[in-house]
Structures are given as C-alpha cells and as structure tokens.
Amino acid sequence: MNITQLQKHRRKQAKLLPTYQGVYVLVDWFNAALYVGASIDSIRKRARRHLTSARSDLLSNQKMMTEEIAFIWFYPTVDREHTKMLEQHLIFTHDAHRPLMNSKVPEEDCICIVPEKSIIQLVPDCELERRRDPAEAYRHHLSMLGKLLEYVLTTKDNSDTRKALAVRHSLMEYHRAAFVLTRCAAEEDEDDE
C-alpha cells in the first residue's frame, strides 16, 4: 500500500471520530498509548490535528510522527470537569504503564468514572502487520530517536524535550530487545535444521 492510499484510508477512518466532547488516546501499532488529549467541543477536530501537520509546533512533530498513530481510543464525557478529570486519570494510568509523550503528567491519580472506550483503527491490517515486524519497528524508533536528538542538540533543549528524548529512547530499547529476540530465535531454528 503506497503513501497516498494510506493517507486516504487514514482520512476516511478519522471521519468516524465523534464530534462531541471527550478524551482521546493516540495509540501505536502495538496497542500502546502514546499520548492522551482532551477536547471540550469535538474529539474529531482535536484528534485530527495530530494526524496532520497542523500541530502547534515543530516539537510536537518531532516527538511523535503521525505515521506512528495506528488507533485512536476515545471516551465521551458529560461536561468540562469530567473531561479534565478523565484526561488526568488516563494520563496518570497510561504513563505508569509506559511513559507517554505528554509533557505534563499528574503526580497522583484523579479518580473518576471511565466510560466505555470506542476504537478507530486508522491503518489497514496489512500495514499494521508490516509495522509490527520487529526489524521495522526497531528501525523506525532508532530513526525517530536520532531525529529528536538532533532537534534537542540544535533547536530546543529543555525539560520537555529531554522527557521526550527519554521516552523515545525507552521505545527504541524495547523494540531493539524484540528485534534481538526474534533474530536469536531465527538462529536457533536454523541450528535445529
């Protein structure tokens, strides 16, 4: 599937996002949360900004590429207060599991009612399978780490960019380990033959 087809598919799927308020989670190819955000008017409008270059600054584009977003989970909320509380809860919960790209993480959990999540898959299954290949995932995260490091060294070095660099490094290490394990398993299979 070429880039144009992928972009068309992504746009078509993004139109399925709701136009009501709520919280959304940008999720990678491996069903791991990358970023948690909220919208007080339209989840669709807010989440779609992450899928284009319409994000507010270069740092946002360096921290997380649109191609990394394979799914969007979303949760409806009843009012602004519920939106804020749910966003804080989901940031705290997901960041405890694996660090998010969010700049600010609450120091403690904000207990609230969590509505049932809905899921939009932005990429077709064939692309998801390709991206989940350990060699492809490792190559991608190594490349992203290099780009973000270059940005930190030449453009902006602060606590936000250093946090993003640490998150990106942990992602690269995770996928490096998966890559090495698959290579070792392949070598063992060859030795058994």
MODELLER restraints for C-alpha pairs under 7 A, 6 or more apart:
rsr = mdl.restraints
at = mdl.atoms
rsr.add(forms.Gaussian(group=physical.xy_distance, feature=features.Distance(at['CA:6:A'], at['CA:123:A']), mean=6.93, stdev=0.5))
rsr.add(forms.Gaussian(group=physical.xy_distance, feature=features.Distance(at['CA:9:A'], at['CA:123:A']), mean=6.78, stdev=0.5))
rsr.add(forms.Gaussian(group=physical.xy_distance, feature=features.Distance(at['CA:10:A'], at['CA:122:A']), mean=4.91, stdev=0.5))
rsr.add(forms.Gaussian(group=physical.xy_distance, feature=features.Distance(at['CA:10:A'], at['CA:123:A']), mean=6.17, stdev=0.5))
rsr.add(forms.Gaussian(group=physical.xy_distance, feature=features.Distance(at['CA:13:A'], at['CA:120:A']), mean=6.85, stdev=0.5))
rsr.add(forms.Gaussian(group=physical.xy_distance, feature=features.Distance(at['CA:13:A'], at['CA:122:A']), mean=5.55, stdev=0.5))
rsr.add(forms.Gaussian(group=physical.xy_distance, feature=features.Distance(at['CA:14:A'], at['CA:48:A']), mean=6.78, stdev=0.5))
rsr.add(forms.Gaussian(group=physical.xy_distance, feature=features.Distance(at['CA:14:A'], at['CA:122:A']), mean=6.88, stdev=0.5))
rsr.add(forms.Gaussian(group=physical.xy_distance, feature=features.Distance(at['CA:17:A'], at['CA:43:A']), mean=6.74, stdev=0.5))
rsr.add(forms.Gaussian(group=physical.xy_distance, feature=features.Distance(at['CA:17:A'], at['CA:44:A']), mean=4.88, stdev=0.5))
rsr.add(forms.Gaussian(group=physical.xy_distance, feature=features.Distance(at['CA:18:A'], at['CA:42:A']), mean=6.87, stdev=0.5))
rsr.add(forms.Gaussian(group=physical.xy_distance, feature=features.Distance(at['CA:18:A'], at['CA:43:A']), mean=5.91, stdev=0.5))
rsr.add(forms.Gaussian(group=physical.xy_distance, feature=features.Distance(at['CA:18:A'], at['CA:44:A']), mean=5.47, stdev=0.5))
rsr.add(forms.Gaussian(group=physical.xy_distance, feature=features.Distance(at['CA:19:A'], at['CA:42:A']), mean=4.36, stdev=0.5))
rsr.add(forms.Gaussian(group=physical.xy_distance, feature=features.Distance(at['CA:19:A'], at['CA:43:A']), mean=5.71, stdev=0.5))
rsr.add(forms.Gaussian(group=physical.xy_distance, feature=features.Distance(at['CA:19:A'], at['CA:44:A']), mean=5.44, stdev=0.5))
rsr.add(forms.Gaussian(group=physical.xy_distance, feature=features.Distance(at['CA:20:A'], at['CA:41:A']), mean=5.88, stdev=0.5))
rsr.add(forms.Gaussian(group=physical.xy_distance, feature=features.Distance(at['CA:20:A'], at['CA:42:A']), mean=4.69, stdev=0.5))
rsr.add(forms.Gaussian(group=physical.xy_distance, feature=features.Distance(at['CA:20:A'], at['CA:43:A']), mean=6.08, stdev=0.5))
rsr.add(forms.Gaussian(group=physical.xy_distance, feature=features.Distance(at['CA:21:A'], at['CA:39:A']), mean=5.44, stdev=0.5))
rsr.add(forms.Gaussian(group=physical.xy_distance, feature=features.Distance(at['CA:21:A'], at['CA:40:A']), mean=4.72, stdev=0.5))
rsr.add(forms.Gaussian(group=physical.xy_distance, feature=features.Distance(at['CA:21:A'], at['CA:41:A']), mean=4.69, stdev=0.5))
rsr.add(forms.Gaussian(group=physical.xy_distance, feature=features.Distance(at['CA:21:A'], at['CA:42:A']), mean=5.00, stdev=0.5))
rsr.add(forms.Gaussian(group=physical.xy_distance, feature=features.Distance(at['CA:21:A'], at['CA:43:A']), mean=5.73, stdev=0.5))
rsr.add(forms.Gaussian(group=physical.xy_distance, feature=features.Distance(at['CA:21:A'], at['CA:76:A']), mean=6.22, stdev=0.5))
rsr.add(forms.Gaussian(group=physical.xy_distance, feature=features.Distance(at['CA:21:A'], at['CA:77:A']), mean=6.19, stdev=0.5))
rsr.add(forms.Gaussian(group=physical.xy_distance, feature=features.Distance(at['CA:22:A'], at['CA:38:A']), mean=5.83, stdev=0.5))
rsr.add(forms.Gaussian(group=physical.xy_distance, feature=features.Distance(at['CA:22:A'], at['CA:39:A']), mean=5.58, stdev=0.5))
rsr.add(forms.Gaussian(group=physical.xy_distance, feature=features.Distance(at['CA:22:A'], at['CA:40:A']), mean=6.46, stdev=0.5))
rsr.add(forms.Gaussian(group=physical.xy_distance, feature=features.Distance(at['CA:22:A'], at['CA:43:A']), mean=6.08, stdev=0.5))
rsr.add(forms.Gaussian(group=physical.xy_distance, feature=features.Distance(at['CA:22:A'], at['CA:75:A']), mean=5.55, stdev=0.5))
rsr.add(forms.Gaussian(group=physical.xy_distance, feature=features.Distance(at['CA:22:A'], at['CA:76:A']), mean=4.43, stdev=0.5))
rsr.add(forms.Gaussian(group=physical.xy_distance, feature=features.Distance(at['CA:22:A'], at['CA:77:A']), mean=4.74, stdev=0.5))
rsr.add(forms.Gaussian(group=physical.xy_distance, feature=features.Distance(at['CA:22:A'], at['CA:83:A']), mean=5.68, stdev=0.5))
rsr.add(forms.Gaussian(group=physical.xy_distance, feature=features.Distance(at['CA:23:A'], at['CA:37:A']), mean=5.81, stdev=0.5))
rsr.add(forms.Gaussian(group=physical.xy_distance, feature=features.Distance(at['CA:23:A'], at['CA:38:A']), mean=4.22, stdev=0.5))
rsr.add(forms.Gaussian(group=physical.xy_distance, feature=features.Distance(at['CA:23:A'], at['CA:39:A']), mean=6.33, stdev=0.5))
rsr.add(forms.Gaussian(group=physical.xy_distance, feature=features.Distance(at['CA:23:A'], at['CA:74:A']), mean=5.71, stdev=0.5))
rsr.add(forms.Gaussian(group=physical.xy_distance, feature=features.Distance(at['CA:23:A'], at['CA:75:A']), mean=5.26, stdev=0.5))
rsr.add(forms.Gaussian(group=physical.xy_distance, feature=features.Distance(at['CA:23:A'], at['CA:76:A']), mean=6.66, stdev=0.5))
rsr.add(forms.Gaussian(group=physical.xy_distance, feature=features.Distance(at['CA:23:A'], at['CA:83:A']), mean=6.34, stdev=0.5))
rsr.add(forms.Gaussian(group=physical.xy_distance, feature=features.Distance(at['CA:23:A'], at['CA:86:A']), mean=7.00, stdev=0.5))
rsr.add(forms.Gaussian(group=physical.xy_distance, feature=features.Distance(at['CA:23:A'], at['CA:87:A']), mean=5.93, stdev=0.5))
rsr.add(forms.Gaussian(group=physical.xy_distance, feature=features.Distance(at['CA:24:A'], at['CA:36:A']), mean=5.90, stdev=0.5))
rsr.add(forms.Gaussian(group=physical.xy_distance, feature=features.Distance(at['CA:24:A'], at['CA:37:A']), mean=5.40, stdev=0.5))
rsr.add(forms.Gaussian(group=physical.xy_distance, feature=features.Distance(at['CA:24:A'], at['CA:38:A']), mean=5.99, stdev=0.5))
rsr.add(forms.Gaussian(group=physical.xy_distance, feature=features.Distance(at['CA:24:A'], at['CA:43:A']), mean=6.95, stdev=0.5))
rsr.add(forms.Gaussian(group=physical.xy_distance, feature=features.Distance(at['CA:24:A'], at['CA:72:A']), mean=6.59, stdev=0.5))
rsr.add(forms.Gaussian(group=physical.xy_distance, feature=features.Distance(at['CA:24:A'], at['CA:73:A']), mean=5.54, stdev=0.5))
rsr.add(forms.Gaussian(group=physical.xy_distance, feature=features.Distance(at['CA:24:A'], at['CA:74:A']), mean=4.22, stdev=0.5))
rsr.add(forms.Gaussian(group=physical.xy_distance, feature=features.Distance(at['CA:24:A'], at['CA:75:A']), mean=6.29, stdev=0.5))
rsr.add(forms.Gaussian(group=physical.xy_distance, feature=features.Distance(at['CA:25:A'], at['CA:33:A']), mean=6.37, stdev=0.5))
rsr.add(forms.Gaussian(group=physical.xy_distance, feature=features.Distance(at['CA:25:A'], at['CA:35:A']), mean=5.77, stdev=0.5))
rsr.add(forms.Gaussian(group=physical.xy_distance, feature=features.Distance(at['CA:25:A'], at['CA:36:A']), mean=4.50, stdev=0.5))
rsr.add(forms.Gaussian(group=physical.xy_distance, feature=features.Distance(at['CA:25:A'], at['CA:37:A']), mean=6.36, stdev=0.5))
rsr.add(forms.Gaussian(group=physical.xy_distance, feature=features.Distance(at['CA:25:A'], at['CA:72:A']), mean=5.61, stdev=0.5))
rsr.add(forms.Gaussian(group=physical.xy_distance, feature=features.Distance(at['CA:25:A'], at['CA:73:A']), mean=5.04, stdev=0.5))
rsr.add(forms.Gaussian(group=physical.xy_distance, feature=features.Distance(at['CA:25:A'], at['CA:74:A']), mean=6.28, stdev=0.5))
rsr.add(forms.Gaussian(group=physical.xy_distance, feature=features.Distance(at['CA:26:A'], at['CA:33:A']), mean=5.94, stdev=0.5))
rsr.add(forms.Gaussian(group=physical.xy_distance, feature=features.Distance(at['CA:26:A'], at['CA:34:A']), mean=5.56, stdev=0.5))
rsr.add(forms.Gaussian(group=physical.xy_distance, feature=features.Distance(at['CA:26:A'], at['CA:35:A']), mean=5.22, stdev=0.5))
rsr.add(forms.Gaussian(group=physical.xy_distance, feature=features.Distance(at['CA:26:A'], at['CA:36:A']), mean=6.39, stdev=0.5))
rsr.add(forms.Gaussian(group=physical.xy_distance, feature=features.Distance(at['CA:26:A'], at['CA:69:A']), mean=6.01, stdev=0.5))
rsr.add(forms.Gaussian(group=physical.xy_distance, feature=features.Distance(at['CA:26:A'], at['CA:71:A']), mean=6.28, stdev=0.5))
rsr.add(forms.Gaussian(group=physical.xy_distance, feature=features.Distance(at['CA:26:A'], at['CA:72:A']), mean=4.90, stdev=0.5))
rsr.add(forms.Gaussian(group=physical.xy_distance, feature=features.Distance(at['CA:26:A'], at['CA:73:A']), mean=6.70, stdev=0.5))
rsr.add(forms.Gaussian(group=physical.xy_distance, feature=features.Distance(at['CA:27:A'], at['CA:33:A']), mean=4.41, stdev=0.5))
rsr.add(forms.Gaussian(group=physical.xy_distance, feature=features.Distance(at['CA:27:A'], at['CA:34:A']), mean=5.42, stdev=0.5))
rsr.add(forms.Gaussian(group=physical.xy_distance, feature=features.Distance(at['CA:27:A'], at['CA:69:A']), mean=5.52, stdev=0.5))
rsr.add(forms.Gaussian(group=physical.xy_distance, feature=features.Distance(at['CA:27:A'], at['CA:70:A']), mean=5.99, stdev=0.5))
rsr.add(forms.Gaussian(group=physical.xy_distance, feature=features.Distance(at['CA:27:A'], at['CA:71:A']), mean=5.00, stdev=0.5))
rsr.add(forms.Gaussian(group=physical.xy_distance, feature=features.Distance(at['CA:27:A'], at['CA:72:A']), mean=5.84, stdev=0.5))
rsr.add(forms.Gaussian(group=physical.xy_distance, feature=features.Distance(at['CA:28:A'], at['CA:34:A']), mean=6.48, stdev=0.5))
rsr.add(forms.Gaussian(group=physical.xy_distance, feature=features.Distance(at['CA:28:A'], at['CA:68:A']), mean=5.49, stdev=0.5))
rsr.add(forms.Gaussian(group=physical.xy_distance, feature=features.Distance(at['CA:28:A'], at['CA:69:A']), mean=4.88, stdev=0.5))
rsr.add(forms.Gaussian(group=physical.xy_distance, feature=features.Distance(at['CA:28:A'], at['CA:70:A']), mean=5.11, stdev=0.5))
rsr.add(forms.Gaussian(group=physical.xy_distance, feature=features.Distance(at['CA:28:A'], at['CA:71:A']), mean=6.51, stdev=0.5))
rsr.add(forms.Gaussian(group=physical.xy_distance, feature=features.Distance(at['CA:29:A'], at['CA:68:A']), mean=6.83, stdev=0.5))
rsr.add(forms.Gaussian(group=physical.xy_distance, feature=features.Distance(at['CA:29:A'], at['CA:69:A']), mean=6.92, stdev=0.5))
rsr.add(forms.Gaussian(group=physical.xy_distance, feature=features.Distance(at['CA:29:A'], at['CA:70:A']), mean=5.18, stdev=0.5))
rsr.add(forms.Gaussian(group=physical.xy_distance, feature=features.Distance(at['CA:29:A'], at['CA:128:A']), mean=6.15, stdev=0.5))
rsr.add(forms.Gaussian(group=physical.xy_distance, feature=features.Distance(at['CA:29:A'], at['CA:131:A']), mean=6.65, stdev=0.5))
rsr.add(forms.Gaussian(group=physical.xy_distance, feature=features.Distance(at['CA:29:A'], at['CA:132:A']), mean=6.37, stdev=0.5))
rsr.add(forms.Gaussian(group=physical.xy_distance, feature=features.Distance(at['CA:30:A'], at['CA:132:A']), mean=6.82, stdev=0.5))
rsr.add(forms.Gaussian(group=physical.xy_distance, feature=features.Distance(at['CA:33:A'], at['CA:94:A']), mean=6.54, stdev=0.5))
rsr.add(forms.Gaussian(group=physical.xy_distance, feature=features.Distance(at['CA:33:A'], at['CA:100:A']), mean=6.88, stdev=0.5))
rsr.add(forms.Gaussian(group=physical.xy_distance, feature=features.Distance(at['CA:34:A'], at['CA:100:A']), mean=5.11, stdev=0.5))
rsr.add(forms.Gaussian(group=physical.xy_distance, feature=features.Distance(at['CA:34:A'], at['CA:101:A']), mean=5.85, stdev=0.5))
rsr.add(forms.Gaussian(group=physical.xy_distance, feature=features.Distance(at['CA:35:A'], at['CA:100:A']), mean=5.51, stdev=0.5))
rsr.add(forms.Gaussian(group=physical.xy_distance, feature=features.Distance(at['CA:35:A'], at['CA:101:A']), mean=5.43, stdev=0.5))
rsr.add(forms.Gaussian(group=physical.xy_distance, feature=features.Distance(at['CA:35:A'], at['CA:102:A']), mean=5.70, stdev=0.5))
rsr.add(forms.Gaussian(group=physical.xy_distance, feature=features.Distance(at['CA:36:A'], at['CA:87:A']), mean=6.77, stdev=0.5))
rsr.add(forms.Gaussian(group=physical.xy_distance, feature=features.Distance(at['CA:36:A'], at['CA:90:A']), mean=6.92, stdev=0.5))
rsr.add(forms.Gaussian(group=physical.xy_distance, feature=features.Distance(at['CA:36:A'], at['CA:91:A']), mean=5.86, stdev=0.5))
rsr.add(forms.Gaussian(group=physical.xy_distance, feature=features.Distance(at['CA:36:A'], at['CA:102:A']), mean=6.91, stdev=0.5))
rsr.add(forms.Gaussian(group=physical.xy_distance, feature=features.Distance(at['CA:37:A'], at['CA:87:A']), mean=6.49, stdev=0.5))
rsr.add(forms.Gaussian(group=physical.xy_distance, feature=features.Distance(at['CA:38:A'], at['CA:83:A']), mean=6.70, stdev=0.5))
rsr.add(forms.Gaussian(group=physical.xy_distance, feature=features.Distance(at['CA:38:A'], at['CA:87:A']), mean=6.23, stdev=0.5))
rsr.add(forms.Gaussian(group=physical.xy_distance, feature=features.Distance(at['CA:39:A'], at['CA:46:A']), mean=6.20, stdev=0.5))
rsr.add(forms.Gaussian(group=physical.xy_distance, feature=features.Distance(at['CA:40:A'], at['CA:80:A']), mean=6.21, stdev=0.5))
rsr.add(forms.Gaussian(group=physical.xy_distance, feature=features.Distance(at['CA:49:A'], at['CA:55:A']), mean=5.74, stdev=0.5))
rsr.add(forms.Gaussian(group=physical.xy_distance, feature=features.Distance(at['CA:50:A'], at['CA:66:A']), mean=6.58, stdev=0.5))
rsr.add(forms.Gaussian(group=physical.xy_distance, feature=features.Distance(at['CA:51:A'], at['CA:66:A']), mean=5.16, stdev=0.5))
rsr.add(forms.Gaussian(group=physical.xy_distance, feature=features.Distance(at['CA:52:A'], at['CA:66:A']), mean=6.84, stdev=0.5))
rsr.add(forms.Gaussian(group=physical.xy_distance, feature=features.Distance(at['CA:62:A'], at['CA:148:A']), mean=5.70, stdev=0.5))
rsr.add(forms.Gaussian(group=physical.xy_distance, feature=features.Distance(at['CA:63:A'], at['CA:101:A']), mean=6.89, stdev=0.5))
rsr.add(forms.Gaussian(group=physical.xy_distance, feature=features.Distance(at['CA:63:A'], at['CA:148:A']), mean=6.67, stdev=0.5))
rsr.add(forms.Gaussian(group=physical.xy_distance, feature=features.Distance(at['CA:63:A'], at['CA:164:A']), mean=6.09, stdev=0.5))
rsr.add(forms.Gaussian(group=physical.xy_distance, feature=features.Distance(at['CA:70:A'], at['CA:121:A']), mean=6.07, stdev=0.5))
rsr.add(forms.Gaussian(group=physical.xy_distance, feature=features.Distance(at['CA:70:A'], at['CA:122:A']), mean=5.20, stdev=0.5))
rsr.add(forms.Gaussian(group=physical.xy_distance, feature=features.Distance(at['CA:70:A'], at['CA:123:A']), mean=5.67, stdev=0.5))
rsr.add(forms.Gaussian(group=physical.xy_distance, feature=features.Distance(at['CA:71:A'], at['CA:119:A']), mean=6.77, stdev=0.5))
rsr.add(forms.Gaussian(group=physical.xy_distance, feature=features.Distance(at['CA:71:A'], at['CA:120:A']), mean=5.57, stdev=0.5))
rsr.add(forms.Gaussian(group=physical.xy_distance, feature=features.Distance(at['CA:71:A'], at['CA:121:A']), mean=4.50, stdev=0.5))
rsr.add(forms.Gaussian(group=physical.xy_distance, feature=features.Distance(at['CA:71:A'], at['CA:122:A']), mean=5.46, stdev=0.5))
rsr.add(forms.Gaussian(group=physical.xy_distance, feature=features.Distance(at['CA:72:A'], at['CA:119:A']), mean=5.77, stdev=0.5))
rsr.add(forms.Gaussian(group=physical.xy_distance, feature=features.Distance(at['CA:72:A'], at['CA:120:A']), mean=5.27, stdev=0.5))
rsr.add(forms.Gaussian(group=physical.xy_distance, feature=features.Distance(at['CA:72:A'], at['CA:121:A']), mean=6.68, stdev=0.5))
rsr.add(forms.Gaussian(group=physical.xy_distance, feature=features.Distance(at['CA:73:A'], at['CA:117:A']), mean=6.17, stdev=0.5))
rsr.add(forms.Gaussian(group=physical.xy_distance, feature=features.Distance(at['CA:73:A'], at['CA:118:A']), mean=5.58, stdev=0.5))
rsr.add(forms.Gaussian(group=physical.xy_distance, feature=features.Distance(at['CA:73:A'], at['CA:119:A']), mean=4.51, stdev=0.5))
rsr.add(forms.Gaussian(group=physical.xy_distance, feature=features.Distance(at['CA:73:A'], at['CA:120:A']), mean=6.48, stdev=0.5))
rsr.add(forms.Gaussian(group=physical.xy_distance, feature=features.Distance(at['CA:74:A'], at['CA:117:A']), mean=5.48, stdev=0.5))
rsr.add(forms.Gaussian(group=physical.xy_distance, feature=features.Distance(at['CA:74:A'], at['CA:118:A']), mean=5.35, stdev=0.5))
rsr.add(forms.Gaussian(group=physical.xy_distance, feature=features.Distance(at['CA:74:A'], at['CA:119:A']), mean=6.46, stdev=0.5))
rsr.add(forms.Gaussian(group=physical.xy_distance, feature=features.Distance(at['CA:75:A'], at['CA:115:A']), mean=5.97, stdev=0.5))
rsr.add(forms.Gaussian(group=physical.xy_distance, feature=features.Distance(at['CA:75:A'], at['CA:116:A']), mean=6.51, stdev=0.5))
rsr.add(forms.Gaussian(group=physical.xy_distance, feature=features.Distance(at['CA:75:A'], at['CA:117:A']), mean=5.00, stdev=0.5))
rsr.add(forms.Gaussian(group=physical.xy_distance, feature=features.Distance(at['CA:75:A'], at['CA:118:A']), mean=6.57, stdev=0.5))
rsr.add(forms.Gaussian(group=physical.xy_distance, feature=features.Distance(at['CA:76:A'], at['CA:115:A']), mean=6.73, stdev=0.5))
rsr.add(forms.Gaussian(group=physical.xy_distance, feature=features.Distance(at['CA:77:A'], at['CA:83:A']), mean=5.53, stdev=0.5))
rsr.add(forms.Gaussian(group=physical.xy_distance, feature=features.Distance(at['CA:85:A'], at['CA:110:A']), mean=5.98, stdev=0.5))
rsr.add(forms.Gaussian(group=physical.xy_distance, feature=features.Distance(at['CA:85:A'], at['CA:112:A']), mean=6.43, stdev=0.5))
rsr.add(forms.Gaussian(group=physical.xy_distance, feature=features.Distance(at['CA:86:A'], at['CA:112:A']), mean=6.29, stdev=0.5))
rsr.add(forms.Gaussian(group=physical.xy_distance, feature=features.Distance(at['CA:86:A'], at['CA:114:A']), mean=6.79, stdev=0.5))
rsr.add(forms.Gaussian(group=physical.xy_distance, feature=features.Distance(at['CA:88:A'], at['CA:106:A']), mean=6.51, stdev=0.5))
rsr.add(forms.Gaussian(group=physical.xy_distance, feature=features.Distance(at['CA:88:A'], at['CA:110:A']), mean=6.12, stdev=0.5))
rsr.add(forms.Gaussian(group=physical.xy_distance, feature=features.Distance(at['CA:89:A'], at['CA:109:A']), mean=5.50, stdev=0.5))
rsr.add(forms.Gaussian(group=physical.xy_distance, feature=features.Distance(at['CA:89:A'], at['CA:110:A']), mean=4.92, stdev=0.5))
rsr.add(forms.Gaussian(group=physical.xy_distance, feature=features.Distance(at['CA:89:A'], at['CA:111:A']), mean=6.40, stdev=0.5))
rsr.add(forms.Gaussian(group=physical.xy_distance, feature=features.Distance(at['CA:91:A'], at['CA:105:A']), mean=6.33, stdev=0.5))
rsr.add(forms.Gaussian(group=physical.xy_distance, feature=features.Distance(at['CA:92:A'], at['CA:105:A']), mean=6.20, stdev=0.5))
rsr.add(forms.Gaussian(group=physical.xy_distance, feature=features.Distance(at['CA:92:A'], at['CA:106:A']), mean=6.00, stdev=0.5))
rsr.add(forms.Gaussian(group=physical.xy_distance, feature=features.Distance(at['CA:92:A'], at['CA:109:A']), mean=5.82, stdev=0.5))
rsr.add(forms.Gaussian(group=physical.xy_distance, feature=features.Distance(at['CA:99:A'], at['CA:167:A']), mean=5.97, stdev=0.5))
rsr.add(forms.Gaussian(group=physical.xy_distance, feature=features.Distance(at['CA:100:A'], at['CA:167:A']), mean=6.96, stdev=0.5))
rsr.add(forms.Gaussian(group=physical.xy_distance, feature=features.Distance(at['CA:101:A'], at['CA:164:A']), mean=5.96, stdev=0.5))
rsr.add(forms.Gaussian(group=physical.xy_distance, feature=features.Distance(at['CA:101:A'], at['CA:167:A']), mean=6.87, stdev=0.5))
rsr.add(forms.Gaussian(group=physical.xy_distance, feature=features.Distance(at['CA:103:A'], at['CA:160:A']), mean=5.75, stdev=0.5))
rsr.add(forms.Gaussian(group=physical.xy_distance, feature=features.Distance(at['CA:131:A'], at['CA:137:A']), mean=6.10, stdev=0.5))
rsr.add(forms.Gaussian(group=physical.xy_distance, feature=features.Distance(at['CA:134:A'], at['CA:175:A']), mean=6.56, stdev=0.5))
rsr.add(forms.Gaussian(group=physical.xy_distance, feature=features.Distance(at['CA:134:A'], at['CA:178:A']), mean=6.03, stdev=0.5))
rsr.add(forms.Gaussian(group=physical.xy_distance, feature=features.Distance(at['CA:134:A'], at['CA:179:A']), mean=4.81, stdev=0.5))
rsr.add(forms.Gaussian(group=physical.xy_distance, feature=features.Distance(at['CA:135:A'], at['CA:179:A']), mean=5.62, stdev=0.5))
rsr.add(forms.Gaussian(group=physical.xy_distance, feature=features.Distance(at['CA:137:A'], at['CA:175:A']), mean=6.19, stdev=0.5))
rsr.add(forms.Gaussian(group=physical.xy_distance, feature=features.Distance(at['CA:138:A'], at['CA:172:A']), mean=6.22, stdev=0.5))
rsr.add(forms.Gaussian(group=physical.xy_distance, feature=features.Distance(at['CA:138:A'], at['CA:175:A']), mean=4.86, stdev=0.5))
rsr.add(forms.Gaussian(group=physical.xy_distance, feature=features.Distance(at['CA:138:A'], at['CA:176:A']), mean=5.38, stdev=0.5))
rsr.add(forms.Gaussian(group=physical.xy_distance, feature=features.Distance(at['CA:138:A'], at['CA:179:A']), mean=6.61, stdev=0.5))
rsr.add(forms.Gaussian(group=physical.xy_distance, feature=features.Distance(at['CA:141:A'], at['CA:171:A']), mean=6.65, stdev=0.5))
rsr.add(forms.Gaussian(group=physical.xy_distance, feature=features.Distance(at['CA:141:A'], at['CA:172:A']), mean=4.90, stdev=0.5))
rsr.add(forms.Gaussian(group=physical.xy_distance, feature=features.Distance(at['CA:142:A'], at['CA:172:A']), mean=5.63, stdev=0.5))
rsr.add(forms.Gaussian(group=physical.xy_distance, feature=features.Distance(at['CA:145:A'], at['CA:165:A']), mean=6.96, stdev=0.5))
rsr.add(forms.Gaussian(group=physical.xy_distance, feature=features.Distance(at['CA:145:A'], at['CA:168:A']), mean=5.73, stdev=0.5))
rsr.add(forms.Gaussian(group=physical.xy_distance, feature=features.Distance(at['CA:145:A'], at['CA:169:A']), mean=6.28, stdev=0.5))
rsr.add(forms.Gaussian(group=physical.xy_distance, feature=features.Distance(at['CA:148:A'], at['CA:165:A']), mean=6.53, stdev=0.5))
rsr.add(forms.Gaussian(group=physical.xy_distance, feature=features.Distance(at['CA:149:A'], at['CA:165:A']), mean=6.75, stdev=0.5))
rsr.add(forms.Gaussian(group=physical.xy_distance, feature=features.Distance(at['CA:152:A'], at['CA:161:A']), mean=6.41, stdev=0.5))
